[in-house]
Amino acid sequence: MRHAEVLVIGAGPAGIAAATAAAENGCKVIVLDDNVTAGGQIWRGATVSSANTQDAAKHRAMERLQRSGAQVLNGRSVFSAEASGTVQTLQETTSGSVVEQFHFEKLVLATGARERFLPFPGWTLPGVFGAGGLQALVKGGYSVAGKKIVVAGTGPLLLAVAAHLAEDGAVISSVLEQATFAKLAPFAASLWTHPAKLVQGARFRGKLWKTPYRAGCWVIEAIAGSGQTLEAVRVTDGTRTWTEPCDLLACGYHLVPNTEIAALLGCTFRESFVQIDSAQRTSLPNVFCAGEPAGIAGLEAALVQGEIAGLACAGCSHASLQRRAAAERAFGDRMEKAFALRAELRSLPRPDTIVCRCEDVPFARLQGHQGWTDAKLQTRCGMGPCQGRICGPAIEQLLGWRPVSIRQPLFPVPLQAFCFPDASENNTTEID
């Protein structure tokens, strides 16, 4: 059992900001993250040496975190949490799986978000990726040089992903945004109050000046070639339909907050997000939340919310940050309205389209059930390794069902990690 005055779950921008603020003000801080390095999705692989001055915000944040004295423990996946003050993690090592326990006085949830995927015919084909997932693979060494890529879905992430893929040598044939120009125009106009975001968006678009950006368009089918890999996508604007050849499809429908730990602890929710006050405090007095689980609003919102949460944990004033935090929340509200999913996306799956990829459950088998619980009992939908993280948001969009409960462990944990902590690799494999 390790003890922390402030325990931060998640080492993305929000978690980094929270840990730094709390540690700089005298708290003993431990940060847990399931990745091998800090940074989360947006600052993936961030270290002081890798955070070069081309990304000034990342560079400053990593340097401050290192100087603050906060202890960052990577490779720890939280699978259990108790509001009484205990968290359990799983760490995979060369000698096996290790379970660790952490006790906290105050807890900051900075668990970020994941992509929302909507099933359509062919979405399980080799060559079809999540937009952010493909970007992460490229950062990890996957080559897209010379490959023709269609980027589709919704949200500001599409333009950023397309620009980064183009920098890595990909040929972006088109960017398909399901929201219409009529929805996007007010949001784009509001960026004048956020000049940094406006400059960033203009820079991304400048890198794609030869690439068509088609609003009000979406992919309705991924088409396989002779080798059963992606060959083209079928696209519609609601009036006409056409086919675009491509080697890869990067498709994601904005973001879904990672709120499983908050639900497990018993935090109160506001629709899909954790309910917080001006200090980022949840309904539990010793639990705080920052970043996407409290509302999808981007990097700047995550940073300011994380700093507020860290200061609040340390008992310090955060009044000077409230105006900035309110402006970022307003930006997030405008973004949510602009990129709201259109009703036509609910009709994308055919009866034989796989919805739950873990358990191979087609859309037809979900018809006639009363909700999540009934469907799980009859089809095992949502009961695979991802525990509904992929199919859950999709089914909520398609059928209006929402998960009714969250149970620990939050993901599969080897029995060996509990019963035989000193077992050899052979025993570990045999037990698993």
Secondary structure, DSSP 8 states (H G I E B T S, - for coil): -EEEEEEEE--SHHHHHHHHHHHHTT--EEEE-SSSSSSTTTTTT--TTTS-TTSHHHHHHHHHHHHHT-EEE-S-EEEEEETTTEEEEEEEETTEEEEEEEEEEEEEE---EEE-----TTTTSTTEE-HHHHHHHHHTT---TT-EEEEEEESTHHHHHHHHHHHTT-EEEEEEESS-HHHHHHHHHHGGG-HHHHHHHHHHHHHTTTS-EEET-EEEEEEE-TTSSEEEEEEE-SS-EEEEE-SEEEEEESEEE--HHHHHHT--EETTEE---TTSB-SSTTEEE-SGGG----HHHHHHHHHHHHHHHTT---GGGHHHHHHHHHHHHHHHHHT---GGGGG---TT-EEETTTTEEGGGGTT--SHHHHHHHH-TT-STTTTTTHHHHHHHHH--------SSSS---THHHH-TT--HHHHHHH-
